[in-house]
Amino acid sequence: MLLHILGAGSVGSLIAANLRASNALHDIRLIVRTPLQVKELAAIKPSPSWSQADVPGRASTTAQVDEAAEDEPAEATIIVEQSGVTSDYAGLQIEYAGPSSESAARATQSSGSLGPAWTAQLNALRRTIRHTRDDWISSLIVTTKAQYTAEAIYPLRSRLSAYSTIVFLQNGMGILDEINTSLFPDPEDRPSYIVGTLTHGIWRKPSQGRAYRHIVWAAQGELQFGVLPSNPVREVMQVKVNNPALDPTIETAVVPDHLTVTEPDADSLEKTVKALLECQALQPRLNRLATSQMLQLQKLAVNCVINSLTAIFDVRNGRLPDSEQFDGLASDICDELSSVLAADFATRGDVAVEFQTMQEYDRARFPPLHRLAGPTLLANVQLIALQTRKNVSSTLADIRNVSETTEIDYMNGYIAKLGRRHGIPTPVNDMMVRLVKTQLDLRRVATARRQAKAARQASSRRSSSDSV
Ligand SMILES: CC(C)(CO)[C@@H](O)C(=O)[O-]
């Protein structure tokens, strides 16, 4: 089957490598949005004539398209490193879905990341990349950061239908509401969704000019997911009675057979689920939707604590418990989160039945041993911090890369927003958001100053060599 993966960061690369390892017959296509990502992923050697011109800022006189490269499909190779041992996963297709290569090259040229020769090379890539831009997308696995999801799916919108399946594998909450409102307002036209939680610890090694992606799989976790079939897919499901995929009040486990349909064109949900379940090394598990929702909220607590604190203090996950302050801070974040979720569940009609029927749930807080009670969330956070101790959290990675934004608005920011809606103060989570944003601002200013200084030094070196 043809599986599209949107976002070729560490999570996208991990999924692509595992899909490739599990089934050599899959066509796996990485959709990337920047020419730099194409450059990093495509195992295409620039022709020797390009290397000269590939100096940022130097006009290209020799940038011609290598005729041989035109017929050669652009393919990506991903290297996965586990305990120091590396494995290659090749033959992955690349689709460039960003702005035109010319304008992107122009835009990035000033930062020195692409030279004019890359414009030519990207044009060659665009011709050789195996895709037609208007082909229907049956299965789209979204691994872009929460804050970029809507804008990343937007250009693909016309290629998605109610018979497509979108798999969301991201940190943070609030993404589905945003996508439904902005891209799929009509429920009849909405694709099937698979909502997943990934607890593997992974990070990306800087490419250092290599033409391939290298990720480090630092900690083994799980891939747990639940399904939300689209309305038209529900209509054609073979099992109509006692189907837990159709009725969340049925408490039996969901199995792929529950997703079998009578129309062959509507089978993308079943096929996508099977493809994910084949990725044994990811420890995949298909859950009831209620279980999936629960896991997502537990993961939200993990992210609210680990991602914010590692980003603020610039440390790997495992360093956090070194401070005596960690448990107290983590507990304050989890307690606030738990109270906000309890208030939210009291007002929502669409939450998992498990919560609606919970006897002891007094609508202000969860009972002491409940999975969403503050102390239980804290215990889980402490465990994950140790299990992923070598990991650079995704938010810290954003800070270190001086990204435009971080996922913090979909983590602690999501809790703060929900708290405001229910009149529950969230001072600790508010502060985490502000501190992470401050950290990013400071990095951005420091980087800009460093670049300006380097540019000044380069120009004074040039003028002194001109005057010799
Ligand atoms: C589990 C986790 C915190 C591990 O680093 C991960 O979700 C991350 O990096 O965001």
Ligand as a Chemical Component Dictionary entry (heavy atoms), coordinates in Angstrom:
data_LIG
# 
_chem_comp.id                   LIG 
_chem_comp.type                 NON-POLYMER 
_chem_comp.pdbx_formal_charge   -1 
_chem_comp.three_letter_code    LIG 
# 
loop_
_chem_comp_atom.comp_id 
_chem_comp_atom.atom_id 
_chem_comp_atom.alt_atom_id 
_chem_comp_atom.type_symbol 
_chem_comp_atom.charge 
_chem_comp_atom.model_Cartn_x 
_chem_comp_atom.model_Cartn_y 
_chem_comp_atom.model_Cartn_z 
_chem_comp_atom.pdbx_ordinal 
LIG C1 C1 C 0  8.370  11.087 25.910 1  
LIG C2 C2 C 0  9.174  12.291 25.486 2  
LIG C3 C3 C 0  9.050  13.400 26.505 3  
LIG C4 C4 C 0  10.581 11.766 25.444 4  
LIG O1 O1 O 0  11.544 12.718 25.233 5  
LIG C5 C5 C 0  8.734  12.746 24.103 6  
LIG O2 O2 O 0  7.351  12.874 24.051 7  
LIG C6 C6 C 0  9.315  14.061 23.621 8  
LIG O3 O3 O 0  10.505 14.163 23.418 9  
LIG O4 O4 O -1 8.555  15.013 23.415 10 
# 
loop_
_chem_comp_bond.comp_id 
_chem_comp_bond.atom_id_1 
_chem_comp_bond.atom_id_2 
_chem_comp_bond.value_order 
_chem_comp_bond.pdbx_ordinal 
LIG C1 C2 SING 1 
LIG C2 C3 SING 2 
LIG C2 C4 SING 3 
LIG C2 C5 SING 4 
LIG C4 O1 SING 5 
LIG C5 O2 SING 6 
LIG C5 C6 SING 7 
LIG C6 O3 DOUB 8 
LIG C6 O4 SING 9 
# 
